[in-house]
Protein backbone atom coordinates (compact mmCIF):
# COMPACT_ATOMS: atom_id res chain seq x y z
CA UNK A 1 0.00 0.00 0.00
CA UNK A 2 1.36 3.39 -1.00
CA UNK A 3 0.55 6.23 1.39
CA UNK A 4 -0.26 9.57 -0.17
CA UNK A 5 2.32 12.30 0.37
CA UNK A 6 1.70 15.97 1.08
CA UNK A 7 4.58 18.30 0.13
CA UNK A 8 5.28 21.07 2.61
CA UNK A 9 6.83 23.32 -0.02
CA UNK A 10 9.60 24.22 2.44
CA UNK A 11 12.80 24.26 0.36
CA UNK A 12 14.92 21.20 1.13
CA UNK A 13 12.57 19.69 3.70
CA UNK A 14 10.61 17.45 1.34
CA UNK A 15 13.92 16.00 0.14
CA UNK A 16 14.94 14.80 3.62
CA UNK A 17 11.48 13.27 4.14
CA UNK A 18 11.77 11.54 0.75
CA UNK A 19 8.74 13.28 -0.70
CA UNK A 20 6.98 15.14 2.09
CA UNK A 21 4.69 14.19 4.96
CA UNK A 22 2.00 11.52 4.84
CA UNK A 23 -1.43 13.01 4.27
CA UNK A 24 -3.98 13.11 7.12
CA UNK A 25 -1.42 12.49 9.84
CA UNK A 26 -0.36 14.61 12.82
CA UNK A 27 3.24 15.61 13.44
CA UNK A 28 5.12 17.22 16.31
CA UNK A 29 7.50 20.10 15.59
CA UNK A 30 9.70 20.50 18.64
CA UNK A 31 12.63 22.69 19.65
CA UNK A 32 13.82 25.37 22.08
CA UNK A 33 12.75 29.00 22.03
CA UNK A 34 14.05 30.77 18.93
CA UNK A 35 14.55 27.60 16.90
CA UNK A 36 11.94 28.52 14.27
CA UNK A 37 8.94 26.35 15.17
CA UNK A 38 6.27 28.97 14.48
CA UNK A 39 7.93 29.96 11.21
CA UNK A 40 8.07 26.32 10.13
CA UNK A 41 4.39 25.63 10.78
CA UNK A 42 3.33 28.99 9.32
CA UNK A 43 5.27 28.28 6.15
CA UNK A 44 3.59 24.87 5.96
CA UNK A 45 0.17 26.54 6.08
CA UNK A 46 0.93 29.39 3.68
CA UNK A 47 2.58 27.06 1.16
CA UNK A 48 -0.40 24.74 1.39
CA UNK A 49 -2.71 27.59 0.41
CA UNK A 50 -0.60 29.33 -2.21
CA UNK A 51 1.15 26.35 -3.81
CA UNK A 52 -1.36 23.52 -3.42
CA UNK A 53 -4.73 25.26 -2.93
CA UNK A 54 -5.24 23.63 0.47
CA UNK A 55 -6.96 25.90 3.03
CA UNK A 56 -5.59 25.87 6.57
CA UNK A 57 -6.44 26.44 10.23
CA UNK A 58 -4.08 27.90 12.82
CA UNK A 59 -4.89 27.58 16.52
CA UNK A 60 -2.77 30.15 18.37
CA UNK A 61 -2.53 29.35 22.08
CA UNK A 62 0.41 31.59 23.01
CA UNK A 63 0.40 34.54 20.60
CA UNK A 64 -2.35 36.95 19.66
CA UNK A 65 -3.32 36.61 15.99
CA UNK A 66 -2.45 40.21 15.19
CA UNK A 67 1.11 39.66 16.36
CA UNK A 68 1.30 36.55 14.18
CA UNK A 69 0.06 38.48 11.15
CA UNK A 70 2.60 41.24 11.72
CA UNK A 71 5.46 38.80 12.26
CA UNK A 72 4.63 36.67 9.23
CA UNK A 73 4.35 39.75 7.03
CA UNK A 74 8.13 40.13 7.38
CA UNK A 75 8.40 36.99 5.23
CA UNK A 76 5.94 38.33 2.68
CA UNK A 77 3.08 36.16 3.95
CA UNK A 78 -0.16 38.15 3.74
CA UNK A 79 -2.32 36.32 6.26
CA UNK A 80 -5.13 38.89 6.23
CA UNK A 81 -5.53 38.48 2.48
CA UNK A 82 -5.68 34.69 2.87
CA UNK A 83 -8.28 35.10 5.64
CA UNK A 84 -10.35 37.44 3.46
CA UNK A 85 -10.22 34.86 0.68
CA UNK A 86 -11.59 32.24 3.12
CA UNK A 87 -8.45 30.14 2.72
CA UNK A 88 -7.10 30.61 6.23
CA UNK A 89 -8.70 30.74 9.69
CA UNK A 90 -6.80 31.79 12.82
CA UNK A 91 -8.30 30.82 16.17
CA UNK A 92 -7.46 33.24 18.97
CA UNK A 93 -6.94 30.89 21.91
CA UNK A 94 -4.74 33.40 23.74
CA UNK A 95 -6.48 36.71 24.43
CA UNK A 96 -9.31 35.67 26.74
CA UNK A 97 -6.99 33.41 28.74
CA UNK A 98 -4.85 36.40 29.69
CA UNK A 99 -7.82 38.68 30.30
CA UNK A 100 -7.75 40.68 27.06
CA UNK A 101 -10.68 41.40 24.74
CA UNK A 102 -10.56 40.08 21.19
CA UNK A 103 -12.32 41.14 18.02
CA UNK A 104 -11.15 38.09 16.08
CA UNK A 105 -13.66 36.10 14.02
CA UNK A 106 -12.67 32.86 15.72
CA UNK A 107 -12.14 32.95 19.48
CA UNK A 108 -11.67 30.23 22.08
CA UNK A 109 -13.42 31.95 24.98
CA UNK A 110 -13.25 29.23 27.62
CA UNK A 111 -10.52 27.67 29.73
CA UNK A 112 -8.96 24.86 27.70
CA UNK A 113 -11.50 22.20 26.80
CA UNK A 114 -10.78 19.52 24.22
CA UNK A 115 -14.41 19.14 23.14
CA UNK A 116 -14.90 22.85 22.50
CA UNK A 117 -11.62 23.05 20.56
CA UNK A 118 -12.56 20.09 18.39
CA UNK A 119 -16.05 21.56 17.76
CA UNK A 120 -14.41 24.83 16.69
CA UNK A 121 -12.10 23.00 14.27
CA UNK A 122 -15.00 21.01 12.79
CA UNK A 123 -17.05 24.17 12.23
CA UNK A 124 -14.14 25.98 10.58
CA UNK A 125 -13.35 23.01 8.35
CA UNK A 126 -16.96 22.91 7.19
CA UNK A 127 -16.74 26.64 6.44
CA UNK A 128 -13.46 26.83 4.53
CA UNK A 129 -12.76 23.23 3.49
CA UNK A 130 -9.48 23.05 5.42
CA UNK A 131 -6.90 20.39 4.54
CA UNK A 132 -4.07 21.51 6.85
CA UNK A 133 -3.99 22.56 10.49
CA UNK A 134 -1.49 23.92 12.99
CA UNK A 135 -1.67 23.97 16.79
CA UNK A 136 0.90 26.40 18.19
CA UNK A 137 1.56 25.29 20.85
CA UNK A 138 0.82 22.13 22.84
CA UNK A 139 3.05 23.34 25.68
CA UNK A 140 0.56 25.89 26.96
CA UNK A 141 -2.14 23.20 26.91
CA UNK A 142 0.07 20.95 29.00
CA UNK A 143 0.50 23.65 31.63
CA UNK A 144 -3.25 24.37 31.60
CA UNK A 145 -4.13 20.70 32.20
CA UNK A 146 -1.31 20.28 34.73
CA UNK A 147 -1.58 16.49 34.75
CA UNK A 148 0.75 14.55 32.46
CA UNK A 149 -1.41 11.44 32.10
CA UNK A 150 -4.51 13.51 31.33
CA UNK A 151 -2.53 15.75 28.98
CA UNK A 152 -1.42 12.70 27.00
CA UNK A 153 -5.03 11.50 26.64
CA UNK A 154 -6.32 14.94 25.60
CA UNK A 155 -3.48 15.40 23.10
CA UNK A 156 -4.22 11.96 21.66
CA UNK A 157 -7.87 12.97 21.25
CA UNK A 158 -6.85 16.12 19.39
CA UNK A 159 -4.29 14.49 17.08
CA UNK A 160 -6.55 11.53 16.29
CA UNK A 161 -9.54 13.78 15.58
CA UNK A 162 -7.47 15.94 13.25
CA UNK A 163 -6.49 12.81 11.33
CA UNK A 164 -10.08 11.54 11.15
CA UNK A 165 -11.18 14.94 9.82
CA UNK A 166 -8.66 14.60 6.99
CA UNK A 167 -6.33 17.32 8.25
CA UNK A 168 -2.59 17.03 7.90
CA UNK A 169 -1.47 18.74 11.08
CA UNK A 170 1.60 20.15 12.79
CA UNK A 171 1.63 20.56 16.58
CA UNK A 172 4.45 22.56 18.12
CA UNK A 173 6.16 21.81 21.40
CA UNK A 174 8.71 23.96 23.23
CA UNK A 175 11.57 22.30 25.06
CA UNK A 176 14.11 23.95 27.34
CA UNK A 177 17.01 22.37 25.45
CA UNK A 178 17.55 19.73 22.77
CA UNK A 179 20.68 18.50 24.50
CA UNK A 180 20.42 14.98 25.81
CA UNK A 181 17.79 14.17 23.14
CA UNK A 182 15.05 16.06 24.95
CA UNK A 183 12.30 16.19 22.33
CA UNK A 184 9.24 17.11 24.40
CA UNK A 185 8.35 19.26 27.39
CA UNK A 186 6.23 16.76 29.31
CA UNK A 187 7.69 13.52 27.97
CA UNK A 188 4.49 12.33 26.27
CA UNK A 189 3.92 14.52 23.19
CA UNK A 190 6.08 12.37 20.92
CA UNK A 191 3.94 9.28 21.56
CA UNK A 192 0.62 10.61 20.25
CA UNK A 193 1.74 11.70 16.78
CA UNK A 194 2.85 9.90 13.62
CA UNK A 195 6.10 11.80 13.28
CA UNK A 196 8.44 14.15 15.11
CA UNK A 197 10.53 16.94 13.60
CA UNK A 198 13.23 18.38 15.85
CA UNK A 199 14.63 21.87 15.32
CA UNK A 200 18.01 22.53 16.91
CA UNK A 201 19.45 25.92 17.86
CA UNK A 202 22.86 25.05 19.26
CA UNK A 203 25.67 27.34 20.32
CA UNK A 204 29.05 26.37 18.88
CA UNK A 205 31.84 28.58 20.19
CA UNK A 206 30.41 32.08 19.58
CA UNK A 207 27.87 31.13 16.92
CA UNK A 208 24.44 29.52 17.09
CA UNK A 209 23.82 26.85 14.47
CA UNK A 210 20.37 25.76 13.30
CA UNK A 211 19.68 22.14 12.44
CA UNK A 212 16.69 19.95 11.63
CA UNK A 213 16.20 16.24 12.21
CA UNK A 214 13.41 13.85 11.28
CA UNK A 215 13.32 12.00 14.59
CA UNK A 216 10.35 9.82 13.66
CA UNK A 217 8.21 9.38 10.55
CA UNK A 218 5.94 6.35 10.69
CA UNK A 219 5.23 4.67 7.39
CA UNK A 220 8.05 6.39 5.54
CA UNK A 221 11.78 6.30 5.07
CA UNK A 222 13.63 9.54 5.77
CA UNK A 223 17.06 11.03 6.29
CA UNK A 224 18.66 9.96 9.57
CA UNK A 225 21.00 12.95 9.63
CA UNK A 226 20.78 16.40 11.18
CA UNK A 227 20.73 18.95 8.36
CA UNK A 228 21.46 22.68 8.64
CA UNK A 229 18.75 25.19 7.84
CA UNK A 230 18.48 28.95 7.58
CA UNK A 231 15.73 31.43 8.32
CA UNK A 232 15.76 33.72 5.29
CA UNK A 233 13.60 36.67 4.28
CA UNK A 234 11.33 34.15 2.57
CA UNK A 235 11.17 31.68 5.44
CA UNK A 236 13.01 28.45 6.24
CA UNK A 237 15.42 26.85 3.79
CA UNK A 238 16.81 23.39 4.60
CA UNK A 239 20.12 22.22 3.10
CA UNK A 240 19.55 18.50 2.41
CA UNK A 241 23.02 17.81 1.02
CA UNK A 242 24.80 19.09 4.12
CA UNK A 243 25.12 17.84 7.68
CA UNK A 244 25.48 19.55 11.05
CA UNK A 245 28.60 18.32 12.84
C-alpha positions in Angstrom: 0.0 0.0 0.0 1.4 3.4 -1.0 0.6 6.2 1.4 -0.3 9.6 -0.2 2.3 12.3 0.4 1.7 16.0 1.1 4.6 18.3 0.1 5.3 21.1 2.6 6.8 23.3 0.0 9.6 24.2 2.4 12.8 24.3 0.4 14.9 21.2 1.1 12.6 19.7 3.7 10.6 17.5 1.3 13.9 16.0 0.1 14.9 14.8 3.6 11.5 13.3 4.1 11.8 11.5 0.7 8.7 13.3 -0.7 7.0 15.1 2.1 4.7 14.2 5.0 2.0 11.5 4.8 -1.4 13.0 4.3 -4.0 13.1 7.1 -1.4 12.5 9.8 -0.4 14.6 12.8 3.2 15.6 13.4 5.1 17.2 16.3 7.5 20.1 15.6 9.7 20.5 18.6 12.6 22.7 19.7 13.8 25.4 22.1 12.7 29.0 22.0 14.0 30.8 18.9 14.6 27.6 16.9 11.9 28.5 14.3 8.9 26.3 15.2 6.3 29.0 14.5 7.9 30.0 11.2 8.1 26.3 10.1 4.4 25.6 10.8 3.3 29.0 9.3 5.3 28.3 6.1 3.6 24.9 6.0 0.2 26.5 6.1 0.9 29.4 3.7 2.6 27.1 1.2 -0.4 24.7 1.4 -2.7 27.6 0.4 -0.6 29.3 -2.2 1.1 26.4 -3.8 -1.4 23.5 -3.4 -4.7 25.3 -2.9 -5.2 23.6 0.5 -7.0 25.9 3.0 -5.6 25.9 6.6 -6.4 26.4 10.2 -4.1 27.9 12.8 -4.9 27.6 16.5 -2.8 30.1 18.4 -2.5 29.3 22.1 0.4 31.6 23.0 0.4 34.5 20.6 -2.3 36.9 19.7 -3.3 36.6 16.0 -2.5 40.2 15.2 1.1 39.7 16.4 1.3 36.5 14.2 0.1 38.5 11.2 2.6 41.2 11.7 5.5 38.8 12.3 4.6 36.7 9.2 4.3 39.8 7.0 8.1 40.1 7.4 8.4 37.0 5.2 5.9 38.3 2.7 3.1 36.2 4.0 -0.2 38.2 3.7 -2.3 36.3 6.3 -5.1 38.9 6.2 -5.5 38.5 2.5 -5.7 34.7 2.9 -8.3 35.1 5.6 -10.3 37.4 3.5 -10.2 34.9 0.7 -11.6 32.2 3.1 -8.5 30.1 2.7 -7.1 30.6 6.2 -8.7 30.7 9.7 -6.8 31.8 12.8 -8.3 30.8 16.2 -7.5 33.2 19.0 -6.9 30.9 21.9 -4.7 33.4 23.7 -6.5 36.7 24.4 -9.3 35.7 26.7 -7.0 33.4 28.7 -4.9 36.4 29.7 -7.8 38.7 30.3 -7.8 40.7 27.1 -10.7 41.4 24.7 -10.6 40.1 21.2 -12.3 41.1 18.0 -11.1 38.1 16.1 -13.7 36.1 14.0 -12.7 32.9 15.7 -12.1 32.9 19.5 -11.7 30.2 22.1 -13.4 32.0 25.0 -13.2 29.2 27.6 -10.5 27.7 29.7 -9.0 24.9 27.7 -11.5 22.2 26.8 -10.8 19.5 24.2 -14.4 19.1 23.1 -14.9 22.9 22.5 -11.6 23.0 20.6 -12.6 20.1 18.4 -16.0 21.6 17.8 -14.4 24.8 16.7 -12.1 23.0 14.3 -15.0 21.0 12.8 -17.1 24.2 12.2 -14.1 26.0 10.6 -13.3 23.0 8.4 -17.0 22.9 7.2 -16.7 26.6 6.4 -13.5 26.8 4.5 -12.8 23.2 3.5 -9.5 23.0 5.4 -6.9 20.4 4.5 -4.1 21.5 6.8 -4.0 22.6 10.5 -1.5 23.9 13.0 -1.7 24.0 16.8 0.9 26.4 18.2 1.6 25.3 20.9 0.8 22.1 22.8 3.1 23.3 25.7 0.6 25.9 27.0 -2.1 23.2 26.9 0.1 20.9 29.0 0.5 23.7 31.6 -3.2 24.4 31.6 -4.1 20.7 32.2 -1.3 20.3 34.7 -1.6 16.5 34.7 0.8 14.5 32.5 -1.4 11.4 32.1 -4.5 13.5 31.3 -2.5 15.7 29.0 -1.4 12.7 27.0 -5.0 11.5 26.6 -6.3 14.9 25.6 -3.5 15.4 23.1 -4.2 12.0 21.7 -7.9 13.0 21.2 -6.8 16.1 19.4 -4.3 14.5 17.1 -6.6 11.5 16.3 -9.5 13.8 15.6 -7.5 15.9 13.2 -6.5 12.8 11.3 -10.1 11.5 11.1 -11.2 14.9 9.8 -8.7 14.6 7.0 -6.3 17.3 8.2 -2.6 17.0 7.9 -1.5 18.7 11.1 1.6 20.2 12.8 1.6 20.6 16.6 4.5 22.6 18.1 6.2 21.8 21.4 8.7 24.0 23.2 11.6 22.3 25.1 14.1 24.0 27.3 17.0 22.4 25.5 17.5 19.7 22.8 20.7 18.5 24.5 20.4 15.0 25.8 17.8 14.2 23.1 15.0 16.1 25.0 12.3 16.2 22.3 9.2 17.1 24.4 8.3 19.3 27.4 6.2 16.8 29.3 7.7 13.5 28.0 4.5 12.3 26.3 3.9 14.5 23.2 6.1 12.4 20.9 3.9 9.3 21.6 0.6 10.6 20.3 1.7 11.7 16.8 2.8 9.9 13.6 6.1 11.8 13.3 8.4 14.1 15.1 10.5 16.9 13.6 13.2 18.4 15.9 14.6 21.9 15.3 18.0 22.5 16.9 19.5 25.9 17.9 22.9 25.1 19.3 25.7 27.3 20.3 29.1 26.4 18.9 31.8 28.6 20.2 30.4 32.1 19.6 27.9 31.1 16.9 24.4 29.5 17.1 23.8 26.8 14.5 20.4 25.8 13.3 19.7 22.1 12.4 16.7 20.0 11.6 16.2 16.2 12.2 13.4 13.8 11.3 13.3 12.0 14.6 10.3 9.8 13.7 8.2 9.4 10.6 5.9 6.3 10.7 5.2 4.7 7.4 8.1 6.4 5.5 11.8 6.3 5.1 13.6 9.5 5.8 17.1 11.0 6.3 18.7 10.0 9.6 21.0 13.0 9.6 20.8 16.4 11.2 20.7 18.9 8.4 21.5 22.7 8.6 18.8 25.2 7.8 18.5 28.9 7.6 15.7 31.4 8.3 15.8 33.7 5.3 13.6 36.7 4.3 11.3 34.1 2.6 11.2 31.7 5.4 13.0 28.5 6.2 15.4 26.8 3.8 16.8 23.4 4.6 20.1 22.2 3.1 19.5 18.5 2.4 23.0 17.8 1.0 24.8 19.1 4.1 25.1 17.8 7.7 25.5 19.5 11.0 28.6 18.3 12.8 
